[in-house]
Amino acid sequence: MTSLAQNAALVREQEAELKASARRAVTLRKTWIWVGRILLAVIVIGGWQWFTEAGWVDKFFFGQPTEVWNSLVKLFTDGTAFGSIWENLWITIQEALGGFVVGTLAGVILGILLGSNRYLSDVVGPYIRIVNSIPRIVLGSIFIVAFGLGMGPKVLLAAVLVFFVVFFNAFQGVREVDQNLISNVRVLGASPLQVAMHVTIPSAMTWIIASLHSAFGFAIIGALVAEVLGAQHGVGLIISQAQGTFDPNTVYACMVIIAAVTLGAEYFISLLEHSLLKWRPPSRSEAQAI
């Protein structure tokens, strides 16, 4: 009995050492990742500053990091000709969020519906491909002509961009569901709604959530493009004005602001992914991290 207890204690100690070693390896890897990221940013921004100071790159056309910083400070302290930067940023975020929600809902519903019904897919599929082939800037112009300079056209264009990203992922996710599993559930008496709620949607959820990571970026792009085409407020309008006055530093400053917003949205989408996909076995990279 004593020998068994000693062996068990030894095994526990070895497991604890392995877990501690794995945690140290993960921490070290994350540290080196951040070191690499910071080093890359320093090289790019420092090189940009150096090239413009040396005159190898014309800062009139390509801007300069120090001037971009000054433009950022000016935007947040003095505001713009269209109001404070916070007011314009909030309008752009509202447009992007509206388009993101509308496009995601439409993409998920139609993707699951057409992915589950081959007849509907064959009928509607060609029209979806036709609409997808239309340049987005043309759609933006059509929306502005039809609905004016308000928030509606921006939400619509953002929704169109999000829709196709989410739709194709949802459609493919449904098509990838194990048909034997669906057949077994139907044999057990499940209705089409029960099959969709308990088999199809959960199985396709990984594909759908994966599409959301890029979908919000497309929502931001849709809102900005529509604002550049015609708007009364918004970050896209500030970019358009800066372009007209040959002010690349303000353009880059707006890009920095939008990048920060997009990274924040990406963080919340990752939290949503972990919350909705707790049931999913960890992927290879996640298992290695554990």
C-alpha positions in Angstrom: 0.0 0.0 0.0 2.9 2.4 0.8 4.5 1.7 -2.5 1.2 2.4 -4.3 0.8 5.7 -2.4 4.3 6.7 -3.2 3.8 5.9 -6.9 0.6 7.9 -7.0 2.3 10.9 -5.3 5.1 10.6 -7.8 2.7 10.6 -10.7 0.9 13.7 -9.3 4.2 15.5 -8.9 5.2 14.7 -12.5 1.8 15.9 -13.8 2.2 19.1 -11.8 5.7 19.6 -13.2 4.4 19.0 -16.7 1.6 21.5 -16.3 3.9 24.1 -14.9 6.4 23.5 -17.7 3.6 23.9 -20.3 2.4 27.1 -18.6 5.9 28.5 -18.7 6.3 27.6 -22.4 3.0 29.3 -23.2 4.0 32.4 -21.3 7.4 32.5 -23.0 5.8 32.1 -26.4 3.3 34.9 -25.7 6.2 37.1 -24.5 8.2 36.5 -27.7 5.0 37.1 -29.8 4.6 40.6 -28.2 8.3 41.3 -28.6 8.1 40.5 -32.3 4.9 42.6 -32.7 6.5 45.6 -31.0 9.7 45.2 -32.9 7.9 45.0 -36.2 5.9 48.2 -35.4 9.1 50.0 -34.4 10.8 49.0 -37.6 7.9 50.0 -39.8 7.1 53.3 -38.1 10.8 54.2 -37.4 11.7 53.4 -41.0 8.8 55.5 -42.3 9.9 58.4 -40.1 13.6 58.0 -41.2 12.8 57.8 -44.9 10.6 61.0 -44.8 13.2 62.9 -42.7 16.0 61.9 -45.1 13.8 62.9 -48.1 13.8 59.5 -49.6 10.0 59.4 -49.3 8.0 62.6 -49.9 6.0 63.3 -46.7 3.7 65.6 -48.7 2.2 62.5 -50.3 2.9 59.8 -47.8 2.7 61.6 -44.5 5.0 61.2 -41.5 4.4 59.4 -38.2 5.1 62.4 -36.0 2.6 64.5 -38.1 0.1 61.6 -37.9 0.3 61.8 -34.1 -0.2 65.6 -34.3 -3.2 65.1 -36.4 -4.6 62.5 -33.9 -4.1 65.0 -31.1 -5.8 67.8 -33.2 -8.7 65.6 -34.0 -9.4 64.8 -30.3 -8.7 68.3 -29.0 -9.9 70.7 -31.7 -12.4 68.4 -33.4 -13.3 68.7 -37.1 -15.4 71.0 -39.4 -18.3 68.4 -38.9 -18.2 68.3 -35.1 -16.1 66.5 -32.6 -14.3 63.3 -33.5 -16.3 61.4 -30.9 -19.6 62.4 -32.6 -18.4 61.4 -36.0 -16.8 58.2 -34.8 -20.0 57.2 -33.0 -22.1 57.8 -36.1 -19.7 55.5 -38.1 -19.8 52.8 -35.4 -23.6 53.0 -35.4 -23.7 52.5 -39.1 -21.2 49.6 -39.0 -23.0 47.9 -36.1 -26.4 48.3 -37.9 -25.0 46.8 -41.1 -23.2 44.1 -39.1 -26.4 42.9 -37.3 -28.6 43.1 -40.4 -26.0 41.4 -42.7 -25.3 38.7 -40.1 -28.9 37.8 -39.5 -29.7 37.8 -43.2 -26.6 35.8 -44.0 -27.2 33.2 -41.3 -30.9 32.7 -42.2 -30.4 32.5 -45.9 -27.2 30.4 -45.6 -28.9 27.8 -43.4 -32.1 27.8 -45.5 -30.3 27.4 -48.9 -27.7 25.0 -47.4 -30.5 22.8 -46.1 -32.7 22.9 -49.2 -31.0 22.0 -52.5 -34.0 23.1 -54.6 -33.9 26.6 -53.1 -30.2 26.7 -53.5 -30.4 25.9 -57.2 -33.1 28.5 -57.8 -31.7 31.4 -55.8 -28.0 30.6 -56.1 -27.4 32.3 -59.5 -29.1 35.5 -58.4 -26.9 35.7 -55.2 -23.8 35.2 -57.4 -25.0 38.0 -59.7 -25.5 40.5 -56.9 -22.2 39.5 -55.4 -20.4 40.4 -58.6 -21.7 44.0 -58.6 -19.0 46.4 -57.4 -19.8 47.6 -53.9 -19.0 51.2 -54.8 -21.8 51.0 -57.4 -24.2 49.7 -54.8 -23.2 52.5 -52.5 -24.0 55.1 -55.2 -27.3 53.5 -55.9 -28.2 53.5 -52.2 -27.3 57.1 -51.7 -29.3 58.2 -54.8 -32.3 56.2 -53.6 -32.2 56.9 -49.9 -30.3 60.2 -49.4 -27.3 61.1 -47.2 -28.7 59.8 -44.0 -27.7 56.7 -42.0 -29.8 54.3 -44.1 -27.5 53.9 -47.2 -24.5 53.4 -45.0 -26.2 50.6 -43.0 -27.4 49.0 -46.2 -23.9 49.0 -47.9 -22.3 47.6 -44.7 -25.0 45.0 -44.5 -24.4 43.9 -48.1 -20.7 43.4 -47.4 -21.3 41.5 -44.2 -24.1 39.4 -45.8 -21.9 37.7 -48.4 -19.1 36.9 -45.9 -21.5 35.3 -43.4 -23.8 33.7 -46.1 -21.1 31.7 -47.8 -19.7 30.5 -44.5 -23.1 29.5 -43.2 -24.0 27.8 -46.4 -20.8 25.8 -46.5 -21.1 25.0 -42.8 -24.6 23.5 -43.3 -23.3 21.5 -46.3 -20.5 20.1 -44.2 -22.9 18.6 -41.6 -22.6 14.8 -41.3 -25.6 13.5 -43.3 -25.6 10.2 -41.4 -26.2 12.2 -38.2 -29.1 14.0 -39.8 -30.6 10.8 -41.0 -30.3 9.1 -37.6 -32.0 12.1 -35.9 -34.8 12.0 -38.5 -35.3 8.2 -37.9 -35.8 9.0 -34.2 -38.7 11.3 -35.2 -37.1 14.7 -35.1 -39.0 17.4 -37.0 -37.2 19.6 -39.6 -37.1 22.5 -37.0 -35.6 20.2 -34.4 -33.0 18.9 -36.9 -32.1 22.5 -37.6 -32.0 23.7 -34.0 -30.2 20.6 -32.5 -28.0 19.4 -35.4 -27.6 21.8 -38.4 -27.1 25.1 -36.6 -24.8 23.9 -33.9 -22.6 22.0 -36.4 -22.4 25.1 -38.7 -21.8 27.5 -35.8 -18.0 27.2 -36.0 -18.2 28.3 -39.7 -20.6 31.2 -38.8 -18.6 32.5 -35.9 -15.4 32.3 -38.0 -17.0 34.6 -40.6 -17.8 37.2 -37.9 -14.1 37.9 -37.3 -13.8 39.4 -40.8 -17.4 40.5 -41.1 -17.1 43.4 -38.7 -14.1 44.7 -40.7 -16.3 44.6 -43.8 -19.0 46.5 -42.0 -16.6 49.3 -41.1 -15.4 49.3 -44.7 -19.0 49.6 -46.0 -19.8 52.4 -43.7 -16.7 54.3 -44.6 -17.1 53.9 -48.3 -20.7 55.1 -48.2 -19.6 58.1 -46.1 -16.9 58.9 -48.6 -19.5 58.8 -51.4 -21.9 61.1 -49.6 -22.5 62.0 -45.9 -23.1 64.8 -43.5 -21.1 63.2 -40.6 -18.8 60.3 -40.0 -15.1 59.3 -40.2 -15.4 58.6 -43.9 -16.4 62.2 -44.5 -13.3 63.4 -42.5 -11.2 61.1 -44.7 -12.8 62.5 -47.9 -12.2 66.1 -46.8 -8.6 65.3 -45.9 -8.1 63.7 -49.3 -9.4 66.8 -51.0 -7.0 69.0 -49.1 -4.0 66.7 -49.7 -3.7 65.9 -46.0 -2.4 62.3 -45.8 -1.6 62.7 -42.1 -5.3 63.1 -41.1 -6.2 60.1 -43.4 -3.7 58.0 -41.5 -4.9 59.3 -38.2 -8.5 58.2 -39.1 -7.1 54.8 -40.1 -5.5 54.5 -36.7 -8.8 55.3 -35.0 -10.7 52.8 -37.1 -8.1 50.1 -36.5 -8.5 50.6 -32.7 -12.2 50.2 -33.0 -11.9 47.1 -35.2 -9.4 45.5 -32.8 -11.8 46.1 -29.9 -14.7 44.5 -31.8 -12.4 41.6 -32.7 -11.8 41.1 -28.9 -15.5 41.0 -28.1 -16.2 38.6 -31.0 -13.5 36.3 -29.7 -15.3 36.3 -26.3 -18.6 35.5 -28.0 -16.9 32.6 -29.8 -15.5 31.1 -26.6 -18.9 31.5 -25.0 -21.0 29.9 -27.8 -18.5 27.1 -28.7 -17.7 25.8 -25.2 -19.1 22.4 -26.2 -16.6 22.1 -29.1 -13.5 20.0 -28.5 -10.3 22.2 -28.5 -8.5 22.6 -31.8 -4.9 21.5 -32.2 -3.6 24.9 -31.5 -5.9 25.3 -28.4 -4.9 21.9 -27.1 -1.2 22.8 -27.4 -1.8 26.0 -25.5 -3.5 24.0 -22.7 
